[in-house]
Amino acid sequence: MKFREEAQVLNSWAVLISRYLEGYPEPFVHFRTQDYVAIVAINEGRIALVKQYRIALDFDTLELPSGLIEPGQSALDAATRELEEEVGLIPTSEPIVLPMQYIDSARLETRLYPFLFEYTREKVGWLEEEGIKRQWVAQEEIENVLNSGLISLSTHSGMLAYLKMTGAI
């Protein structure tokens, strides 16, 4: 399909894309943002989650540790960095790399690279980042947490549900 594209840079991580198709009076609009990682990390039978305020939603969310992939950084390096920064965990097992996902195919070009670390250790001397609170959920309780709707992001709920369904967690 042929279209004309215009891009408006909004800030260092978001670009507004307008695509004009012949025969349509208005453009199709979406955002191009930096790709990110989300991590399911297990430590002593517990899954690490983070609670933080999200300005776009105007409330605290409960979600997996996650963050942007910096330019020139691999998804695995970003996952390891975010895991240490957000929840103070260092992987002690090889990652299980899940399939890349688009988080909203109609409005965002953003790609999510999900990882599972079955074994981690706590970083000595780690301090919580301001505004981010580490939370723990026992592996055997994850189904109840999913059913409660407490996890705010559908991609994160989907990752956890998939891993639960396959027996990985």
Buried (B, 14 or more C-beta within 10 A) or exposed (E): EEEEEEEEEEEEEBBEBBBEEEEEEEBBEBBBBBBBBBBBBBBEEBBBBBBBEEEEEEEEBBBBBBBBBEEEEEBBEBBBBBBBBBBBBBBEEEBEEBEEBEBEEEEBBBBBBBBBBBEBEBBEEBEEBEEBBBBEBEBEEBBEBBEEEBBBBEBBBBBBBBBBEEEBB
